[in-house]
Amino acid sequence: MDRSYFLLVKVINMRIVSYMLFVGLMSTTLTGCYYDNVEELYPQAVECDTMNVTYSQTIALIMSVNCNGCHGGSVPSGNVRTDTYDGLKVVADNGQLWGAVNHNSGYSPMPKDRPQLNECDLKQIQIWIDNGALDD
């Protein structure tokens, strides 16, 4: 047999082995570490509870997450206090709370330097105010 024949077979075998290694590596790379969470990829629409809006269970939580960092503590920003019912009641009754969170003209939009509250939070705040901003 001719020496060139053996060299050709060797080259072909090396290419086949290289191809198999490449395919194996790519299949492991592309499918081996798939950690996506279905809940994160396809979030379920969360219902907005507008039937059971209370200060203690709804409004206080919205304020805690979005407002109390600046409007709480010993020196609340703008002398507006949102971390207590009494402080929040004042701005709810005078329209300042709704004007600020709804980004109404003439009010400083809140939360400051952040996007407007989501639609559900706004609905819940409006319902609470419309119902008299009760301490419930």
Secondary structure, DSSP 8 states (H G I E B T S, - for coil): --HHHHHHHHHHHHHHHHHHHHHHHHHHHHHTT----HHHHS--------SS--IIIIIHHHHHHHTTTTS-SSS-GGG---SSHHHHHHHHHTSHHHHHHTT-TTS--SSTTS----HHHHHHHHHHHHTT----
